[in-house]
Every structure is written in C-alpha cells, then in structure tokens.
Amino acid sequence: MAPTLRLVTTLRINAKGAATADAISGARSGAASAHRRTTSDAAVQQSAAVHMQKQLHQAVQQKLVSASKQKAVPLISHLTSTYLGDVQDHLSILIDALDSQSDQCRDLINLVFNLIAHGTNQSMQTLTVVSVLFLPLTFLAGIYGELPPLALARGGEDKRP
C-alpha cells in the first residue's frame, strides 16, 4: 500500500493536482482512523482495506488519465504517455482483481455465517426434542412425586387422590 501512496503523492503536475493528491491521502487517513474506531472485526477491516485500495487505485487511474490527456504539459513526452497508458491498463486489471477478491471475501463471510446458523439450528432442534420428551415427564413427576405434601409433613391428613 505504501507504493500506491507514494505514487499518489508524487503525481503533482500542477497546483490543482497537488491539492487533489493531498486530499486523497488525507481522506484515506481520515477514513482509516474513523473505521478503526468504529469496528474491530478483522474481516470487516480487511474488506474496508480492499475498498480503500480500490478507491486509491481509481483515483490514481483518473489522475493518470487526465495527465496523459493534457497536451499542454511539457513534462510528459510521448514515451511517458505510452508508459502511463500501460500503467492505466495495469491499474484497470488490478481494480478488477480487487473487485473479484472483494466479492469472494463477501461470499466467504456469508458462508461462515450460514454455517454457524446451521450449527445453531441443529443444536436448537436437539434441544427441542429433549424438551418435548422430558418436560411432560418432569411435570408428572412433580405432581405425583414421592415427596409428601406440606400438610402431611405438618401433621395433617393426606389429601392426595
């Protein structure tokens, strides 16, 4: 991630470009610190990191496209423009790969949650069967148990049927 930040901050073609690069890095650091404060789940943080990388790559790609289209800038030669086109293609491939990995990560998280829910449902089914069998028996044992009624224990008569 550091090379990407270095690339974003070194793309200072003019004063407006420098402000844009600083805004991108500032927004990234602000979003990262806000995200760290709100959640500690590793999977969510990884997904957020992938999303932020995607945003950075898109910002760099847009900056490179605008830089390559500006013919008035004498610092960019034809060879550099060709190189930036190759970098743009490479960034497009990386963005597609990040999107794919983000989707796979989301699918794996959903799979884990579904497996946990299935295990919980199996446990609840077992507990339900045990409850259906033993609760009526417990109720009957409480009514017709071997313990004497309180009146008999205090010296009264046995009023059981």
DSSP file (Angstrom, degrees, kcal/mol; ACC not computed):
  #  RESIDUE AA STRUCTURE BP1 BP2  ACC     N-H-->O    O-->H-N    N-H-->O    O-->H-N    TCO  KAPPA ALPHA  PHI   PSI    X-CA   Y-CA   Z-CA
    1    1 A M     >        0   0    0      0, 0.0     4,-2.0     0, 0.0     5,-0.2   0.000 360.0 360.0 360.0 -28.5    0.0    0.0    0.0
    2    2 A A  H  >  +     0   0    0      1,-0.2     4,-2.6     2,-0.2     5,-0.2   0.890 360.0  54.0 -63.2 -40.8    2.9    2.4    0.6
    3    3 A P  H  > S+     0   0    0      0, 0.0     4,-2.3     0, 0.0    -1,-0.2   0.881 107.7  52.2 -61.7 -34.2    4.0    2.4   -3.1
    4    4 A T  H  > S+     0   0    0      2,-0.2     4,-2.5     1,-0.2    -2,-0.2   0.929 110.5  46.8 -65.6 -44.0    0.4    3.4   -4.0
    5    5 A L  H  X S+     0   0    0     -4,-2.0     4,-2.6     1,-0.2    -1,-0.2   0.903 111.4  51.7 -63.5 -39.7    0.5    6.3   -1.6
    6    6 A R  H  X S+     0   0    0     -4,-2.6     4,-1.4     1,-0.2    -1,-0.2   0.902 110.6  48.9 -62.4 -40.1    3.9    7.3   -2.9
    7    7 A L  H  X S+     0   0    0     -4,-2.3     4,-0.6     2,-0.2    -2,-0.2   0.900 111.2  49.7 -66.3 -40.7    2.6    7.3   -6.4
    8    8 A V  H >< S+     0   0    0     -4,-2.5     3,-0.8     1,-0.2    -2,-0.2   0.919 113.4  45.2 -65.2 -42.6   -0.5    9.4   -5.4
    9    9 A T  H 3< S+     0   0    0     -4,-2.6    -1,-0.2     1,-0.2    -2,-0.2   0.718 111.0  53.3 -77.4 -18.7    1.6   12.0   -3.6
   10   10 A T  H 3< S+     0   0    0     -4,-1.4     2,-1.3    -5,-0.2    -1,-0.2   0.491  82.1  90.8 -92.9  -2.0    4.2   12.2   -6.4
   11   11 A L    <<  +     0   0    0     -3,-0.8     2,-1.2    -4,-0.6     3,-0.2  -0.278  50.0 142.5 -85.4  51.1    1.7   12.9   -9.1
   12   12 A R        +     0   0    0     -2,-1.3     3,-0.1     1,-0.2    -1,-0.1  -0.725   7.7 153.4 -96.5  89.0    1.9   16.6   -8.6
   13   13 A I  S    S-     0   0    0     -2,-1.2     2,-0.3     1,-0.2    -1,-0.2   0.881  70.7  -7.8 -84.3 -41.7    1.7   18.0  -12.2
   14   14 A N  S  > S-     0   0    0     -3,-0.2     4,-2.1     1,-0.0    -1,-0.2  -0.826  85.4 -84.3-143.0-177.1    0.3   21.4  -11.2
   15   15 A A  H  > S+     0   0    0     -2,-0.3     4,-1.9     1,-0.2     5,-0.1   0.875 127.2  50.7 -63.6 -37.5   -1.1   23.1   -8.1
   16   16 A K  H  > S+     0   0    0      1,-0.2     4,-2.0     2,-0.2    -1,-0.2   0.896 109.2  51.6 -67.2 -39.0   -4.5   21.7   -8.5
   17   17 A G  H  > S+     0   0    0      2,-0.2     4,-2.5     1,-0.2    -2,-0.2   0.878 108.0  51.8 -64.3 -38.6   -3.1   18.2   -8.9
   18   18 A A  H  X S+     0   0    0     -4,-2.1     4,-2.5     2,-0.2     5,-0.2   0.909 109.5  49.4 -64.9 -41.5   -1.0   18.5   -5.7
   19   19 A A  H  X S+     0   0    0     -4,-1.9     4,-2.3     1,-0.2    -1,-0.2   0.892 111.3  50.2 -64.5 -37.8   -4.2   19.6   -3.8
   20   20 A T  H  X S+     0   0    0     -4,-2.0     4,-2.4     2,-0.2    -2,-0.2   0.920 110.9  48.0 -65.6 -43.9   -6.0   16.6   -5.2
   21   21 A A  H  X S+     0   0    0     -4,-2.5     4,-2.3     1,-0.2    -2,-0.2   0.907 113.1  47.9 -64.6 -41.2   -3.2   14.2   -4.2
   22   22 A D  H  X S+     0   0    0     -4,-2.5     4,-2.6     1,-0.2    -1,-0.2   0.888 111.2  51.4 -65.0 -38.3   -3.1   15.6   -0.7
   23   23 A A  H  X S+     0   0    0     -4,-2.3     4,-2.7    -5,-0.2    -2,-0.2   0.892 109.0  51.1 -66.1 -38.2   -6.9   15.4   -0.4
   24   24 A I  H  X S+     0   0    0     -4,-2.4     4,-2.1     2,-0.2    -2,-0.2   0.947 113.8  43.0 -63.9 -47.8   -6.8   11.8   -1.5
   25   25 A S  H  X S+     0   0    0     -4,-2.3     4,-2.3     1,-0.2    -2,-0.2   0.880 115.5  49.9 -67.6 -35.7   -4.2   10.9    1.1
   26   26 A G  H  X S+     0   0    0     -4,-2.6     4,-2.4     2,-0.2    -2,-0.2   0.908 111.3  48.1 -67.2 -41.3   -6.0   12.9    3.8
   27   27 A A  H  X S+     0   0    0     -4,-2.7     4,-2.5     2,-0.2     5,-0.2   0.883 111.6  51.6 -64.9 -37.4   -9.3   11.3    3.0
   28   28 A R  H  X S+     0   0    0     -4,-2.1     4,-2.4    -5,-0.2    -2,-0.2   0.935 112.2  44.1 -65.2 -46.1   -7.7    7.9    3.2
   29   29 A S  H  X S+     0   0    0     -4,-2.3     4,-2.3     2,-0.2    -2,-0.2   0.887 114.9  49.5 -68.5 -37.3   -6.1    8.5    6.6
   30   30 A G  H  X S+     0   0    0     -4,-2.4     4,-2.1     2,-0.2    -2,-0.2   0.913 113.1  46.2 -65.8 -42.5   -9.3   10.1    8.0
   31   31 A A  H  X S+     0   0    0     -4,-2.5     4,-2.3     2,-0.2    -2,-0.2   0.886 112.2  51.6 -66.9 -38.1  -11.4    7.2    6.8
   32   32 A A  H  X S+     0   0    0     -4,-2.4     4,-2.3    -5,-0.2    -2,-0.2   0.920 111.6  45.6 -66.3 -42.8   -8.9    4.7    8.1
   33   33 A S  H  X S+     0   0    0     -4,-2.3     4,-1.5     2,-0.2    -2,-0.2   0.892 114.0  49.1 -69.1 -37.6   -8.8    6.2   11.6
   34   34 A A  H  X S+     0   0    0     -4,-2.1     4,-1.4     1,-0.2    -1,-0.2   0.889 111.7  49.8 -66.0 -37.9  -12.6    6.5   11.7
   35   35 A H  H  X S+     0   0    0     -4,-2.3     4,-1.7     1,-0.2    -2,-0.2   0.903 108.1  52.5 -67.9 -40.5  -13.0    2.9   10.6
   36   36 A R  H  < S+     0   0    0     -4,-2.3    -1,-0.2     1,-0.2    -2,-0.2   0.839 108.8  51.9 -64.0 -32.2  -10.5    1.7   13.3
   37   37 A R  H  < S+     0   0    0     -4,-1.5    -1,-0.2     1,-0.2    -2,-0.2   0.864 111.8  44.8 -72.0 -34.4  -12.5    3.5   15.9
   38   38 A T  H  < S+     0   0    0     -4,-1.4     2,-0.3     1,-0.1    -2,-0.2   0.780 118.3  22.5 -86.6 -26.9  -15.9    2.0   15.0
   39   39 A T     <  -     0   0    0     -4,-1.7    -1,-0.1     1,-0.1     0, 0.0  -0.974  39.6-174.4-142.9 154.0  -15.1   -1.7   14.5
   40   40 A S        +     0   0    0     -2,-0.3     2,-0.3    -3,-0.1    -1,-0.1   0.310  47.0 124.9-126.0   5.5  -12.6   -4.3   15.5
   41   41 A D     >  -     0   0    0      1,-0.2     4,-2.2     2,-0.0     5,-0.2  -0.532  54.2-145.8 -72.1 127.2  -13.7   -7.2   13.4
   42   42 A A  H  > S+     0   0    0     -2,-0.3     4,-2.4     1,-0.2     5,-0.2   0.873  95.6  51.2 -64.4 -39.5  -10.8   -8.4   11.2
   43   43 A A  H  > S+     0   0    0      2,-0.2     4,-2.2     1,-0.2    -1,-0.2   0.899 111.3  47.5 -67.1 -39.3  -13.0   -9.5    8.3
   44   44 A V  H  > S+     0   0    0      2,-0.2     4,-2.4     1,-0.2    -1,-0.2   0.896 112.2  50.3 -68.2 -39.1  -14.7   -6.1    8.1
   45   45 A Q  H  X S+     0   0    0     -4,-2.2     4,-2.4     2,-0.2    -2,-0.2   0.894 110.3  49.9 -65.4 -38.8  -11.4   -4.3    8.4
   46   46 A Q  H  X S+     0   0    0     -4,-2.4     4,-2.2     2,-0.2    -2,-0.2   0.916 111.2  48.7 -66.1 -41.3   -9.9   -6.4    5.6
   47   47 A S  H  X S+     0   0    0     -4,-2.2     4,-2.2     1,-0.2    -2,-0.2   0.898 111.7  49.4 -64.4 -39.6  -12.9   -5.7    3.4
   48   48 A A  H  X S+     0   0    0     -4,-2.4     4,-2.6     2,-0.2    -2,-0.2   0.878 109.0  52.8 -66.5 -36.9  -12.6   -2.0    4.2
   49   49 A A  H  X S+     0   0    0     -4,-2.4     4,-2.4     2,-0.2    -2,-0.2   0.906 109.5  48.6 -64.8 -40.6   -8.9   -2.1    3.3
   50   50 A V  H  X S+     0   0    0     -4,-2.2     4,-2.2     2,-0.2    -2,-0.2   0.908 111.7  50.1 -64.1 -41.1   -9.7   -3.7    0.0
   51   51 A H  H  X S+     0   0    0     -4,-2.2     4,-2.2     2,-0.2    -2,-0.2   0.905 111.1  48.2 -64.4 -41.1  -12.3   -1.0   -0.6
   52   52 A M  H  X S+     0   0    0     -4,-2.6     4,-2.5     2,-0.2    -1,-0.2   0.884 110.0  52.1 -67.9 -37.4   -9.9    1.8    0.2
   53   53 A Q  H  X S+     0   0    0     -4,-2.4     4,-2.8     2,-0.2    -1,-0.2   0.909 108.7  51.5 -62.5 -40.2   -7.2    0.3   -2.0
   54   54 A K  H  X S+     0   0    0     -4,-2.2     4,-2.5     1,-0.2    -2,-0.2   0.923 109.8  48.7 -62.4 -43.5   -9.8    0.2   -4.8
   55   55 A Q  H  X S+     0   0    0     -4,-2.2     4,-2.3     2,-0.2    -1,-0.2   0.903 112.1  49.1 -63.5 -40.4  -10.6    3.9   -4.3
   56   56 A L  H  X S+     0   0    0     -4,-2.5     4,-2.6     2,-0.2     5,-0.2   0.923 111.1  49.1 -64.7 -43.3   -6.9    4.8   -4.3
   57   57 A H  H  X S+     0   0    0     -4,-2.8     4,-2.7     1,-0.2    -2,-0.2   0.904 111.7  49.4 -63.1 -39.9   -6.3    2.9   -7.5
   58   58 A Q  H  X S+     0   0    0     -4,-2.5     4,-2.6     2,-0.2    -1,-0.2   0.898 111.0  49.7 -66.3 -38.5   -9.3    4.5   -9.1
   59   59 A A  H  X S+     0   0    0     -4,-2.3     4,-2.2     2,-0.2    -2,-0.2   0.918 113.1  46.5 -65.0 -42.5   -8.0    8.0   -8.0
   60   60 A V  H  X S+     0   0    0     -4,-2.6     4,-2.7     2,-0.2    -2,-0.2   0.913 112.3  51.1 -64.7 -41.8   -4.6    7.3   -9.4
   61   61 A Q  H  X S+     0   0    0     -4,-2.7     4,-2.4    -5,-0.2    -2,-0.2   0.925 110.8  47.5 -63.0 -44.2   -6.0    5.9  -12.6
   62   62 A Q  H  X S+     0   0    0     -4,-2.6     4,-2.5     1,-0.2    -1,-0.2   0.897 112.3  50.4 -63.6 -38.9   -8.2    9.0  -13.1
   63   63 A K  H  X S+     0   0    0     -4,-2.2     4,-2.3     2,-0.2    -2,-0.2   0.912 111.0  48.5 -64.9 -42.3   -5.2   11.2  -12.3
   64   64 A L  H  X S+     0   0    0     -4,-2.7     4,-2.5     2,-0.2    -2,-0.2   0.892 111.0  50.8 -65.7 -38.8   -3.1    9.4  -14.9
   65   65 A V  H  X S+     0   0    0     -4,-2.4     4,-1.6     2,-0.2    -2,-0.2   0.938 112.5  45.6 -64.3 -45.6   -5.8    9.6  -17.5
   66   66 A S  H  X S+     0   0    0     -4,-2.5     4,-0.9     1,-0.2    -1,-0.2   0.877 113.9  50.1 -66.6 -34.4   -6.1   13.3  -17.0
   67   67 A A  H  < S+     0   0    0     -4,-2.3     3,-0.3     1,-0.2    -1,-0.2   0.881 110.8  48.7 -69.6 -37.1   -2.4   13.8  -17.0
   68   68 A S  H  < S+     0   0    0     -4,-2.5    -1,-0.2     1,-0.2    -2,-0.2   0.776 109.5  52.8 -75.2 -23.7   -1.9   11.8  -20.2
   69   69 A K  H  < S+     0   0    0     -4,-1.6     2,-0.8    -5,-0.2    -1,-0.2   0.664  86.0  94.6 -84.2 -16.1   -4.7   13.7  -22.0
   70   70 A Q     <  +     0   0    0     -4,-0.9     3,-0.3    -3,-0.3     6,-0.1  -0.668  47.6 178.2 -79.7 113.1   -3.2   17.1  -21.2
   71   71 A K  S    S+     0   0    0     -2,-0.8    -1,-0.2     1,-0.2    -4,-0.0   0.635  72.0  69.8 -87.5 -15.1   -1.1   18.1  -24.2
   72   72 A A  S    S+     0   0    0      2,-0.0    -1,-0.2     3,-0.0    -2,-0.1   0.655  75.1  93.3 -79.4 -14.3   -0.1   21.5  -22.7
   73   73 A V    >   -     0   0    0     -3,-0.3     3,-0.9    -6,-0.2   -60,-0.0  -0.699  59.2-164.8 -82.8 114.7    2.2   19.9  -20.1
   74   74 A P  T 3  S+     0   0    0      0, 0.0    -1,-0.2     0, 0.0    -2,-0.0   0.599  78.0  74.8 -76.9  -8.5    5.7   19.8  -21.5
   75   75 A L  T 3  S+     0   0    0      1,-0.1     2,-0.7   -62,-0.1     5,-0.1   0.714  82.8  74.4 -76.1 -19.0    6.9   17.4  -18.8
   76   76 A I    <   -     0   0    0     -3,-0.9    -1,-0.1    -6,-0.1     2,-0.1  -0.845  67.8-167.4-101.6 114.1    5.1   14.4  -20.4
   77   77 A S     >  -     0   0    0     -2,-0.7     4,-2.4     1,-0.1     5,-0.1  -0.312  38.8 -99.2 -87.6 176.8    6.8   13.0  -23.5
   78   78 A H  H  > S+     0   0    0      2,-0.2     4,-2.3     1,-0.2     5,-0.2   0.898 125.1  51.0 -64.2 -40.7    5.2   10.6  -26.0
   79   79 A L  H  > S+     0   0    0      2,-0.2     4,-2.3     1,-0.2    -1,-0.2   0.903 111.3  47.9 -63.6 -41.6    7.2    7.7  -24.4
   80   80 A T  H  > S+     0   0    0      2,-0.2     4,-2.8     1,-0.2    -2,-0.2   0.893 109.7  53.2 -66.1 -39.3    5.9    8.7  -20.9
   81   81 A S  H  X S+     0   0    0     -4,-2.4     4,-1.8     2,-0.2    -2,-0.2   0.902 109.6  48.4 -62.1 -40.9    2.4    9.0  -22.3
   82   82 A T  H  X S+     0   0    0     -4,-2.3     4,-1.9     2,-0.2    -2,-0.2   0.911 111.7  50.0 -63.6 -42.4    2.7    5.4  -23.6
   83   83 A Y  H  X S+     0   0    0     -4,-2.3     4,-2.5     1,-0.2    -2,-0.2   0.908 109.0  51.2 -62.6 -42.4    4.0    4.3  -20.3
   84   84 A L  H  X S+     0   0    0     -4,-2.8     4,-2.4     1,-0.2    -1,-0.2   0.848 106.9  54.6 -65.8 -32.6    1.2    5.9  -18.5
   85   85 A G  H  X S+     0   0    0     -4,-1.8     4,-2.2     2,-0.2    -1,-0.2   0.904 108.9  48.1 -63.6 -40.9   -1.3    4.2  -20.8
   86   86 A D  H  X S+     0   0    0     -4,-1.9     4,-2.5     2,-0.2    -2,-0.2   0.899 111.1  50.4 -64.7 -40.3    0.3    0.9  -19.8
   87   87 A V  H  X S+     0   0    0     -4,-2.5     4,-2.7     2,-0.2    -2,-0.2   0.893 108.4  53.2 -63.7 -38.9    0.1    1.8  -16.2
   88   88 A Q  H  X S+     0   0    0     -4,-2.4     4,-2.2     2,-0.2    -2,-0.2   0.921 109.6  47.8 -62.1 -43.9   -3.6    2.7  -16.7
   89   89 A D  H  X S+     0   0    0     -4,-2.2     4,-2.0     2,-0.2    -2,-0.2   0.915 112.1  49.8 -61.8 -42.9   -4.2   -0.8  -18.2
   90   90 A H  H  X S+     0   0    0     -4,-2.5     4,-2.3     1,-0.2    -2,-0.2   0.901 110.2  50.2 -63.3 -40.9   -2.4   -2.4  -15.3
   91   91 A L  H  X S+     0   0    0     -4,-2.7     4,-2.6     2,-0.2    -1,-0.2   0.873 107.4  54.2 -66.1 -36.2   -4.4   -0.4  -12.8
   92   92 A S  H  X S+     0   0    0     -4,-2.2     4,-2.2     2,-0.2    -1,-0.2   0.916 109.5  47.8 -62.0 -42.0   -7.6   -1.5  -14.6
   93   93 A I  H  X S+     0   0    0     -4,-2.0     4,-2.3     2,-0.2    -2,-0.2   0.911 112.3  49.4 -64.2 -42.4   -6.6   -5.1  -14.2
   94   94 A L  H  X S+     0   0    0     -4,-2.3     4,-2.5     2,-0.2    -2,-0.2   0.891 109.7  51.2 -64.9 -39.3   -5.7   -4.6  -10.5
   95   95 A I  H  X S+     0   0    0     -4,-2.6     4,-2.4     2,-0.2    -1,-0.2   0.914 110.4  49.0 -64.8 -42.0   -9.1   -2.9   -9.9
   96   96 A D  H  X S+     0   0    0     -4,-2.2     4,-2.2     2,-0.2    -2,-0.2   0.902 111.5  49.8 -62.7 -40.3  -10.9   -5.8  -11.5
   97   97 A A  H  X S+     0   0    0     -4,-2.3     4,-2.6     2,-0.2    -2,-0.2   0.899 110.5  50.0 -65.0 -40.2   -8.9   -8.2   -9.4
   98   98 A L  H  X S+     0   0    0     -4,-2.5     4,-2.5     2,-0.2    -2,-0.2   0.896 109.7  50.9 -65.4 -39.8   -9.7   -6.3   -6.2
   99   99 A D  H  X S+     0   0    0     -4,-2.4     4,-2.3     2,-0.2    -2,-0.2   0.924 111.5  48.3 -61.1 -43.6  -13.4   -6.3   -7.1
  100  100 A S  H  X S+     0   0    0     -4,-2.2     4,-2.4     1,-0.2    -2,-0.2   0.920 112.7  47.1 -63.3 -44.6  -13.2  -10.0   -7.6
  101  101 A Q  H  X S+     0   0    0     -4,-2.6     4,-2.6     2,-0.2    -1,-0.2   0.868 110.2  53.6 -66.4 -35.5  -11.4  -10.6   -4.3
  102  102 A S  H  X S+     0   0    0     -4,-2.5     4,-2.4     2,-0.2    -2,-0.2   0.921 110.0  47.3 -63.8 -43.5  -13.9   -8.3   -2.5
  103  103 A D  H  X S+     0   0    0     -4,-2.3     4,-2.4     2,-0.2    -2,-0.2   0.910 112.7  49.2 -63.6 -42.1  -16.8  -10.4   -3.9
  104  104 A Q  H  X S+     0   0    0     -4,-2.4     4,-2.5     2,-0.2    -2,-0.2   0.904 111.0  50.1 -63.7 -40.7  -15.0  -13.6   -2.9
  105  105 A C  H  X S+     0   0    0     -4,-2.6     4,-2.3     2,-0.2    -2,-0.2   0.923 111.2  48.5 -62.9 -44.8  -14.4  -12.3    0.6
  106  106 A R  H  X S+     0   0    0     -4,-2.4     4,-2.2     1,-0.2    -2,-0.2   0.900 112.0  49.5 -62.5 -41.5  -18.0  -11.2    1.0
  107  107 A D  H  X S+     0   0    0     -4,-2.4     4,-2.2     2,-0.2    -2,-0.2   0.892 110.6  49.8 -65.5 -39.7  -19.1  -14.7   -0.2
  108  108 A L  H  X S+     0   0    0     -4,-2.5     4,-2.4     2,-0.2    -2,-0.2   0.891 109.7  50.9 -66.6 -38.9  -16.8  -16.4    2.3
  109  109 A I  H  X S+     0   0    0     -4,-2.3     4,-2.3     2,-0.2    -2,-0.2   0.926 111.1  48.5 -63.3 -43.6  -18.1  -14.3    5.1
  110  110 A N  H  X S+     0   0    0     -4,-2.2     4,-2.4     1,-0.2    -2,-0.2   0.884 109.8  53.0 -62.8 -38.3  -21.6  -15.2    4.2
  111  111 A L  H  X S+     0   0    0     -4,-2.2     4,-2.5     2,-0.2    -2,-0.2   0.919 108.9  49.0 -62.8 -43.8  -20.7  -18.9    4.0
  112  112 A V  H  X S+     0   0    0     -4,-2.4     4,-2.3     1,-0.2    -2,-0.2   0.927 112.0  48.4 -62.0 -45.0  -19.2  -18.8    7.5
  113  113 A F  H  X S+     0   0    0     -4,-2.3     4,-2.4     1,-0.2    -1,-0.2   0.896 111.7  50.0 -63.3 -39.2  -22.3  -17.0    8.9
  114  114 A N  H  X S+     0   0    0     -4,-2.4     4,-2.4     2,-0.2    -1,-0.2   0.891 110.0  50.1 -66.7 -39.0  -24.5  -19.6    7.2
  115  115 A L  H  X S+     0   0    0     -4,-2.5     4,-2.2     2,-0.2    -2,-0.2   0.900 111.4  48.6 -65.4 -39.7  -22.5  -22.5    8.6
  116  116 A I  H  X S+     0   0    0     -4,-2.3     4,-2.3     2,-0.2    -2,-0.2   0.919 111.8  49.3 -64.5 -43.1  -22.7  -21.0   12.1
  117  117 A A  H  X S+     0   0    0     -4,-2.4     4,-2.4     2,-0.2    -2,-0.2   0.886 109.9  51.7 -63.8 -38.8  -26.5  -20.5   11.7
  118  118 A H  H  X S+     0   0    0     -4,-2.4     4,-2.2     2,-0.2    -1,-0.2   0.921 109.8  48.8 -64.4 -43.5  -26.9  -24.1   10.5
  119  119 A G  H  X S+     0   0    0     -4,-2.2     4,-2.1     1,-0.2    -2,-0.2   0.897 111.6  49.8 -62.1 -40.3  -25.0  -25.4   13.5
  120  120 A T  H  X S+     0   0    0     -4,-2.3     4,-2.4     2,-0.2    -2,-0.2   0.900 109.5  51.4 -64.9 -40.8  -27.2  -23.3   15.8
  121  121 A N  H  X S+     0   0    0     -4,-2.4     4,-2.0     2,-0.2    -2,-0.2   0.890 108.8  51.0 -63.7 -39.4  -30.3  -24.6   14.2
  122  122 A Q  H  X S+     0   0    0     -4,-2.2     4,-2.0     2,-0.2    -1,-0.2   0.917 110.9  48.6 -63.7 -42.8  -29.1  -28.2   14.6
  123  123 A S  H  X S+     0   0    0     -4,-2.1     4,-2.4     1,-0.2    -2,-0.2   0.906 110.8  50.4 -63.4 -41.8  -28.5  -27.6   18.3
  124  124 A M  H  X S+     0   0    0     -4,-2.4     4,-2.1     1,-0.2    -1,-0.2   0.863 108.1  53.4 -65.8 -35.1  -31.9  -26.0   18.7
  125  125 A Q  H  X S+     0   0    0     -4,-2.0     4,-2.1     2,-0.2    -1,-0.2   0.923 110.1  47.3 -64.4 -43.8  -33.5  -29.0   17.1
  126  126 A T  H  X S+     0   0    0     -4,-2.0     4,-2.3     1,-0.2    -2,-0.2   0.919 112.5  49.2 -63.4 -44.3  -31.8  -31.3   19.5
  127  127 A L  H  X S+     0   0    0     -4,-2.4     4,-2.4     1,-0.2    -1,-0.2   0.861 109.3  53.2 -64.0 -35.4  -32.8  -29.2   22.5
  128  128 A T  H  X S+     0   0    0     -4,-2.1     4,-2.6     2,-0.2    -1,-0.2   0.921 109.1  47.9 -65.7 -44.0  -36.4  -29.1   21.2
  129  129 A V  H  X S+     0   0    0     -4,-2.1     4,-1.8     2,-0.2    -2,-0.2   0.924 113.1  48.3 -62.8 -44.4  -36.6  -32.9   21.0
  130  130 A V  H  X S+     0   0    0     -4,-2.3     4,-2.6     1,-0.2     5,-0.3   0.906 112.5  49.1 -62.9 -41.2  -35.2  -33.3   24.5
  131  131 A S  H  X S+     0   0    0     -4,-2.4     4,-2.4     1,-0.2    -2,-0.2   0.910 108.5  52.4 -65.1 -42.5  -37.6  -30.7   25.9
  132  132 A V  H  < S+     0   0    0     -4,-2.6    -1,-0.2     1,-0.2    -2,-0.2   0.866 115.6  42.1 -62.5 -35.7  -40.6  -32.3   24.3
  133  133 A L  H  X S+     0   0    0     -4,-1.8     4,-0.7    -5,-0.2    -2,-0.2   0.914 123.3  32.8 -77.0 -43.3  -39.6  -35.6   25.8
  134  134 A F  H  X S+     0   0    0     -4,-2.6     4,-2.4    -5,-0.2     5,-0.2   0.740 103.0  68.4 -95.3 -23.7  -38.6  -34.5   29.3
  135  135 A L  H  X S+     0   0    0     -4,-2.4     4,-2.3    -5,-0.3     5,-0.2   0.935 103.4  44.7 -65.7 -45.3  -40.9  -31.6   30.2
  136  136 A P  H  > S+     0   0    0      0, 0.0     4,-2.6     0, 0.0     5,-0.2   0.915 114.9  49.9 -63.3 -38.7  -44.1  -33.6   30.4
  137  137 A L  H  X S+     0   0    0     -4,-0.7     4,-2.4     1,-0.2    -2,-0.2   0.894 110.6  49.7 -65.2 -38.2  -42.3  -36.3   32.4
  138  138 A T  H  X S+     0   0    0     -4,-2.4     4,-1.8     2,-0.2    -1,-0.2   0.895 110.3  50.9 -65.7 -39.8  -40.9  -33.6   34.7
  139  139 A F  H  X S+     0   0    0     -4,-2.3     4,-1.8     2,-0.2    -2,-0.2   0.937 112.3  45.8 -63.1 -46.9  -44.4  -32.1   35.2
  140  140 A L  H  X S+     0   0    0     -4,-2.6     4,-2.9     1,-0.2    -2,-0.2   0.895 111.4  52.3 -64.3 -39.9  -45.9  -35.5   36.0
  141  141 A A  H  < S+     0   0    0     -4,-2.4    -1,-0.2     1,-0.2    -2,-0.2   0.850 108.1  52.7 -65.4 -32.5  -43.1  -36.3   38.4
  142  142 A G  H  < S+     0   0    0     -4,-1.8     3,-0.4    -5,-0.2    -1,-0.2   0.880 115.1  39.9 -69.1 -37.8  -43.7  -33.0   40.2
  143  143 A I  H  < S+     0   0    0     -4,-1.8    -2,-0.2     1,-0.2    -3,-0.1   0.949 128.2  29.5 -76.3 -49.7  -47.4  -33.7   40.7
  144  144 A Y  S  < S+     0   0    0     -4,-2.9    -1,-0.2    -5,-0.2    -2,-0.2  -0.115  92.0 140.3-104.0  35.5  -47.2  -37.4   41.6
  145  145 A G        -     0   0    0     -3,-0.4    -3,-0.1    -4,-0.1    -4,-0.0  -0.069  65.4-107.9 -74.1 177.1  -43.8  -37.5   43.1
  146  146 A E  S    S+     0   0    0     -5,-0.1    -1,-0.1     2,-0.1    -4,-0.1   0.558  85.2 106.0 -82.0 -10.7  -42.6  -39.3   46.2
  147  147 A L  S    S-     0   0    0      1,-0.1     3,-0.1    -5,-0.1    -2,-0.1  -0.503  75.1-118.8 -74.7 137.3  -42.4  -36.2   48.4
  148  148 A P        -     0   0    0      0, 0.0    -1,-0.1     0, 0.0    -2,-0.1  -0.429  33.1-102.2 -72.4 149.5  -45.2  -35.9   50.9
  149  149 A P     >  -     0   0    0      0, 0.0     4,-1.6     0, 0.0     3,-0.2  -0.237  32.0-109.2 -64.3 162.1  -47.4  -32.9   50.7
  150  150 A L  H  > S+     0   0    0      1,-0.2     4,-1.4     2,-0.2     6,-0.2   0.857 116.9  57.3 -63.7 -36.5  -46.8  -30.0   53.1
  151  151 A A  H  4>S+     0   0    0      1,-0.2     5,-3.1     2,-0.2     3,-0.2   0.907 107.1  48.2 -63.0 -40.5  -50.0  -30.7   55.0
  152  152 A L  H >45S+     0   0    0      1,-0.2     3,-1.1     3,-0.2    -1,-0.2   0.856 108.6  54.6 -67.4 -35.7  -48.9  -34.3   55.8
  153  153 A A  H 3<5S+     0   0    0     -4,-1.6    -1,-0.2     1,-0.2    -2,-0.2   0.792 107.4  50.9 -68.7 -26.9  -45.4  -33.0   56.8
  154  154 A R  T 3<5S-     0   0    0     -4,-1.4    -1,-0.2    -3,-0.2    -2,-0.2   0.340 130.4 -91.5 -92.7   7.0  -47.1  -30.6   59.3
  155  155 A G  T < 5S+     0   0    0     -3,-1.1    -3,-0.2     1,-0.2    -2,-0.1   0.546  86.7 124.6  99.7   7.4  -49.2  -33.4   60.9
  156  156 A G      < -     0   0    0     -5,-3.1    -1,-0.2    -6,-0.2     2,-0.1  -0.108  65.0 -75.1 -87.7-171.0  -52.3  -33.1   58.7
  157  157 A E        -     0   0    0      1,-0.1     2,-0.7     2,-0.0    -1,-0.2  -0.448  43.7-105.2 -85.3 159.6  -54.1  -35.6   56.6
  158  158 A D        -     0   0    0     -2,-0.1    -1,-0.1     1,-0.1     0, 0.0  -0.778  34.9-178.6 -83.8 115.2  -53.0  -37.0   53.3
  159  159 A K        +     0   0    0     -2,-0.7    -1,-0.1     2,-0.0    -2,-0.0   0.114  36.4 126.0-103.5  19.9  -55.3  -35.3   50.7
  160  160 A R              0   0    0      1,-0.1    -2,-0.0   -11,-0.0   -16,-0.0  -0.505 360.0 360.0 -76.6 149.5  -53.8  -37.0   47.6
  161  161 A P              0   0    0      0, 0.0    -1,-0.1     0, 0.0    -2,-0.0   0.485 360.0 360.0 -72.2 360.0  -56.3  -38.8   45.4
